Amino acid sequence: MTVKKNDSEPENRLLTVRNLAVSFATDDGTAKAADSVSFHIEKGENVGLVGESGCGKSVTALSILRLIPSPPGRIDADGIWFDGQDILSMPSKQLQDIRGRAISMIFQEPLSALSPLHRIGRQMMETILLHRKMPAKAAWQFAEQWLGKVGIPDAAERMYAYPFQLSGGMQQRIMIAMALMLAPQLIIADEPTTALDVTTQAQVFDLIRAMKAEDTSMLLITHDMGVVWEMCERIIVMYASRIVETGSREDIFSNPKHPYTIGLLNAIPKLTGERGKLNDIPGQVPSPFDYPRGCHFEKRCPFSMEKCVHEQPPFYDCGPGHRAACFLLADNAG
């Protein structure tokens, strides 16, 4: 298999995803997890991918590394270009060389990502030896040093521990060490602090910021808008398998255009000193087996029009690098 190359990408472009569609064949029919998803990440850029649970964020991330099981999953795209090479046409051996070395992933639940049958030291060594020519003793010492760097106490002792013997915070720190220790070009962090308490969440994100190299890019997947404000320069908003808005952090927080983005921001609790009901987005996310014909947000949108029922809205430019898919913007489109 010949790997396709894309020489037309800008020099500073690290990742480009074009018209990604992911579906799963089930006994109940075909579930569409991602539909016409397109975005890019520049070198050294931190990008947040936000949206409610089940909107397709994790599936999009797993598709970048071709980790979707087939069957039942199926990936279709015009291309997933990483550093000028198309991952979809890449042989398995070459893709294996990229996983963990050039692109690393911090999974949502470390206890399920780490093997319960092997000690921490062995799992870290396996990653190192797979991508670097290094004596086993040196690899062990290298892994132990990284446990110390991410704040694991008694690192030498923890190398002999099994994952279930460690707290959730320690397991997540180990995942971060494994993701960062080979200095990858891209880190994909999929809800990296979901199972952690608030204090540990702050420590984990501080750790990622401190240990990540300046020229390393990150795709942070979360439903927490506060986290992306702290961690990301640019934000992609996803709803029910589609991207609905993308822009800089300031664009999204100060000048949101899509009704769904506005709803997400209004749902953030505010410290006003006044008691009252929390704002929410009424209704439910549509089933991936039966998405609406038109705008996927139409049934929950307070501004829904007849056109929204039958047609999918295109993207409209809202400013430099700021785009949203909503017919409300048609009158202002230039």
Secondary structure, 3 states (H helix, E strand, C coil): CCCCECCCCCCCEEEEEEEEEEEEEECCEEEEEEEEEEEEEECCCEEEEECCCCCCHHHHHHHHCCCCCCCCEEEECCEEEECCEEHHHCCHHHHHHHECCCEEEECCCHHHHCCCCCCHHHHHHHHHHHHCCCCHHHHHHHHHHHHHHCCCCCHHHHCCCCHHHCCHHHHHHHHHHHHHCCCCCEEEEECCCCCCCHHHHHHHHHHHHHHCCCCCEEEEEECCHHHHHHHCCEEEEEECCEEEEEEEHHHHHHCCCCHHHHHHHHCCCCCCCCCCCCCCCCCCCCCCCCCCCCCCCHHHCCCCCHHHHHCCCCCEEEECCEEECCHHHHHHCC
